[in-house]
Amino acid sequence: MSTQPSMFRTPQGQARYFAAYDATMALWPVPVESFDVPTRCGPTHLHVCGAKDAPPLVLLHGAAISSTMWYPNVGELSRAYRVYALDTIGDKGKSVCTRSLTTPLDFVDWLREVFTALRFERAHIAGLSYGGFLALNVALLAPERVMKLVLLAPAASLLPLEPVDFGSLDVTLRIFARHDVHNSPVIQQLILETDFQGDYQVYPPVYTDDELRQVKSPTLLMVGEDEIIYDPRAALARAASLIPNIQTQLIPGAGHALTLDRPELVNARLLEFLEQAR
């Protein structure tokens, strides 16, 4: 019997999930190195691609979908950047949480340790949904770690979330309405029933005006025009009025899963932003 820690209650549940995870990873269009780095919260699993001497770009995924979700984006992004796609500790994926993270600062400390293990002090950071909250959280609590910040439909952060059940199949299907659910490995990975035992102990806050004014990093905010978690235009307007050095983009033909809905547009706009002089 294995004594290795696991985020799943049974070996069978882990095997089912890892098979779905690996099926999505097979969609990545570029060679990738996958490995774990140690942290005090447990081993963090990540995927790395791009030239070793390129500037670092850290990608933080949405809740429950894991780092595999970046397959439509990493091909373009890794042409100019060393891309590090992390499985968020405590969330679904291949990272193993051995010590609970209960405050926003815990996530900052976790990322500090990941950066140290990867041997860089600063990076560009991009995050979708819950990953967008985590990216903004780092920019506020550890600004010295962030070169440029990309927020993709960040969960809460800018506006209160609509009162919907984000764990329900109905809402998942609404988020991925533009996709063939049955033939999409990443969506099958998301909706697969497993005995995963992680939980979310840090709920994304709505940051105050004063907090948003403290964001020092050059920032790009992209939100889909058909976003369902809050009013997309109101979110863009609030951010534009408060975050000092920000660019905003409403993505046509996209909902909450904008990196999957309109990857070409999102990739082009993200790269344009990163390549601009500060």
C-alpha positions in Angstrom: 0.0 0.0 0.0 1.4 3.4 -1.0 2.4 5.8 1.8 2.7 8.8 -0.5 0.3 11.6 0.4 -2.6 12.1 -2.0 -5.4 14.5 -2.6 -7.7 11.6 -3.4 -9.5 9.3 -1.0 -8.8 6.2 -3.0 -6.2 5.1 -5.6 -9.1 4.4 -8.0 -10.3 8.0 -7.8 -6.8 9.3 -8.3 -6.3 7.1 -11.3 -9.5 8.3 -12.9 -8.6 11.9 -12.5 -5.0 11.5 -13.6 -6.1 9.7 -16.7 -8.4 12.7 -17.6 -5.7 15.2 -16.7 -3.2 13.4 -18.9 -5.7 13.4 -21.8 -5.8 17.2 -21.6 -2.0 17.5 -21.3 -1.8 15.5 -24.6 -3.3 18.6 -26.3 -0.3 20.8 -25.4 1.2 21.8 -28.8 4.8 22.2 -27.6 7.4 20.1 -25.8 6.9 20.4 -22.0 8.8 19.5 -18.9 6.5 18.4 -16.0 7.8 18.0 -12.5 7.2 18.8 -8.8 8.9 21.5 -6.7 8.9 21.3 -2.8 7.1 23.8 -0.6 6.2 23.8 3.0 2.6 23.3 1.9 3.4 20.2 -0.1 4.8 19.4 -3.5 3.7 21.7 -6.3 3.3 20.2 -9.8 4.0 22.3 -12.8 4.5 22.3 -16.6 7.3 24.3 -18.2 7.9 25.2 -21.8 9.8 27.8 -23.8 13.4 28.8 -24.0 15.3 28.5 -20.7 16.8 32.0 -21.0 13.4 33.7 -21.8 11.7 35.9 -19.3 9.5 33.9 -16.9 5.7 33.9 -17.3 3.7 32.2 -14.5 0.2 31.0 -15.3 -2.4 30.4 -12.6 -5.5 28.4 -13.6 -9.2 28.7 -12.7 -10.7 26.7 -9.9 -11.0 23.0 -10.3 -9.7 22.9 -13.9 -5.9 22.7 -13.3 -2.9 23.9 -15.3 -3.8 21.6 -18.2 -6.3 24.3 -19.3 -3.6 26.5 -20.9 -3.2 24.2 -24.0 -4.7 26.8 -26.4 -2.3 29.5 -25.1 1.1 28.0 -24.4 2.2 27.5 -28.0 2.1 31.2 -28.7 3.2 32.4 -25.2 6.2 30.1 -25.1 7.7 31.6 -28.3 8.9 34.6 -26.3 8.6 33.5 -22.6 9.6 30.6 -20.3 6.1 29.5 -19.3 5.5 28.0 -15.9 1.9 26.6 -15.5 1.3 25.7 -11.9 -1.3 23.3 -10.4 -2.6 25.5 -7.5 -1.9 23.9 -4.2 -5.0 22.5 -2.6 -7.0 22.6 -5.8 -7.6 19.8 -8.3 -4.5 18.8 -10.1 -1.3 16.9 -9.3 -0.1 19.2 -6.5 -0.4 17.7 -3.0 -1.4 20.0 -0.2 0.0 18.8 3.1 -0.6 22.0 5.0 -3.8 24.1 4.6 -3.7 27.6 3.2 -6.2 29.7 5.1 -5.3 33.3 4.3 -4.4 35.3 1.2 -0.8 35.7 2.6 -0.5 31.9 2.7 -0.8 31.8 -1.1 1.8 34.5 -1.4 4.2 32.6 0.8 3.5 29.4 -1.3 4.3 31.3 -4.5 7.5 32.8 -3.0 8.7 29.2 -2.3 7.8 28.1 -5.9 9.7 31.1 -7.3 12.7 30.2 -5.1 12.6 26.6 -6.2 12.5 27.7 -9.8 15.4 30.2 -9.2 13.8 33.5 -10.2 12.8 36.4 -8.0 10.3 38.1 -10.3 8.0 37.0 -13.1 5.1 38.1 -15.3 2.0 36.6 -13.7 -1.3 35.8 -15.5 -4.3 34.2 -13.9 -7.8 33.2 -15.0 -10.8 33.4 -12.6 -9.6 32.1 -9.2 -6.1 32.3 -10.6 -6.8 35.9 -11.5 -7.6 36.5 -7.8 -4.3 34.8 -6.8 -2.3 36.9 -9.3 -3.9 40.1 -8.0 -3.3 39.0 -4.4 0.4 38.6 -5.1 0.6 42.0 -6.8 -0.9 43.6 -3.7 1.0 41.7 -1.0 4.3 41.0 -2.7 4.6 43.6 -5.5 8.3 43.1 -5.8 7.6 39.6 -7.2 5.5 40.9 -10.2 6.9 42.3 -13.4 3.6 42.6 -15.3 0.2 41.4 -14.2 -2.5 39.9 -16.5 -6.0 39.4 -15.0 -8.4 37.2 -17.0 -11.9 37.5 -15.6 -10.6 37.4 -12.0 -13.0 35.8 -9.5 -14.6 38.5 -7.4 -11.7 40.9 -6.8 -13.5 43.7 -8.8 -17.2 43.1 -8.2 -19.3 40.7 -6.1 -20.0 37.4 -7.8 -23.4 36.7 -9.1 -25.4 34.3 -6.8 -24.9 31.1 -8.8 -23.7 27.7 -7.8 -20.3 27.5 -9.3 -19.9 23.8 -8.5 -23.0 22.8 -10.3 -23.0 21.0 -13.7 -25.5 23.6 -15.0 -23.2 26.5 -14.4 -20.2 24.6 -15.8 -22.2 23.9 -19.0 -23.1 27.6 -19.2 -19.5 28.6 -18.9 -18.5 26.2 -21.6 -21.5 26.7 -23.8 -19.3 27.4 -26.9 -17.7 24.0 -26.7 -18.5 20.4 -27.5 -18.5 19.2 -23.9 -18.4 15.5 -24.7 -15.4 15.8 -27.0 -13.4 18.3 -24.9 -10.9 16.6 -22.6 -10.4 19.6 -20.4 -14.1 19.9 -19.7 -14.4 16.2 -19.1 -11.6 16.5 -16.7 -13.4 19.3 -14.9 -16.8 17.5 -14.6 -15.4 14.1 -13.8 -16.7 12.7 -10.5 -13.7 11.8 -8.3 -13.1 11.5 -4.6 -10.8 14.5 -4.5 -10.6 15.9 -0.9 -9.3 19.4 -1.4 -11.3 22.5 -0.4 -11.2 26.2 -0.8 -10.5 28.0 2.5 -9.7 31.4 0.9 -12.7 33.0 -0.8 -11.8 35.7 -3.3 -12.6 39.1 -1.8 -13.9 42.2 -3.5 -11.0 44.6 -3.1 -11.6 48.1 -1.8 -11.0 51.2 -3.8 -7.9 51.9 -1.7 -6.5 48.4 -2.2 -6.9 48.6 -6.0 -5.2 51.9 -6.1 -2.1 50.2 -4.5 -1.5 47.9 -7.5 1.9 49.0 -8.7 2.5 46.5 -11.6 1.5 47.4 -15.2 -1.7 45.5 -15.5 -3.9 44.1 -18.3 -7.5 43.1 -17.5 -9.5 41.0 -20.0 -13.1 40.0 -19.6 -15.4 38.2 -22.0 -18.4 40.2 -23.2 -20.7 37.3 -22.2 -19.2 36.9 -18.7 -21.7 35.4 -16.2 -20.0 35.9 -12.9 -20.5 39.7 -12.9 -21.2 42.6 -15.2 -18.2 42.6 -17.5 -18.4 46.3 -18.5 -18.8 47.3 -14.8 -15.8 45.3 -13.8 -13.6 46.9 -16.6 -14.9 50.3 -15.7 -14.1 49.9 -11.9 -10.6 48.6 -12.6 -9.9 51.4 -15.1 -10.9 54.0 -12.6 -8.8 52.7 -9.8 -5.8 50.7 -10.8 -3.1 53.2 -11.8 -1.3 51.6 -14.7 -3.9 49.4 -16.4 -5.1 48.5 -19.8 -8.5 46.8 -20.3 -10.1 44.7 -23.0 -13.6 43.4 -23.5 -13.2 40.1 -25.5 -16.0 39.7 -28.1 -17.5 36.2 -28.5 -16.2 35.0 -25.1 -17.6 34.2 -21.8 -15.9 33.3 -18.5 -13.6 30.8 -20.2 -12.1 33.4 -22.5 -8.8 31.6 -22.9 -10.6 28.7 -24.4 -13.4 30.7 -26.2 -11.1 33.1 -28.1 -7.5 31.9 -27.6 -6.1 33.7 -30.7 -7.3 37.1 -29.5 -6.4 36.6 -25.9 -2.9 35.3 -26.8 -2.3 38.3 -29.2 -3.4 40.9 -26.7 -1.5 39.3 -23.8 1.7 39.2 -25.9 1.3 42.7 -27.1 0.9 43.9 -23.5 4.0 42.0 -22.2 6.1 43.2 -25.1 5.3 46.9 -24.5 7.9 49.0 -22.9 7.1 49.8 -19.2 
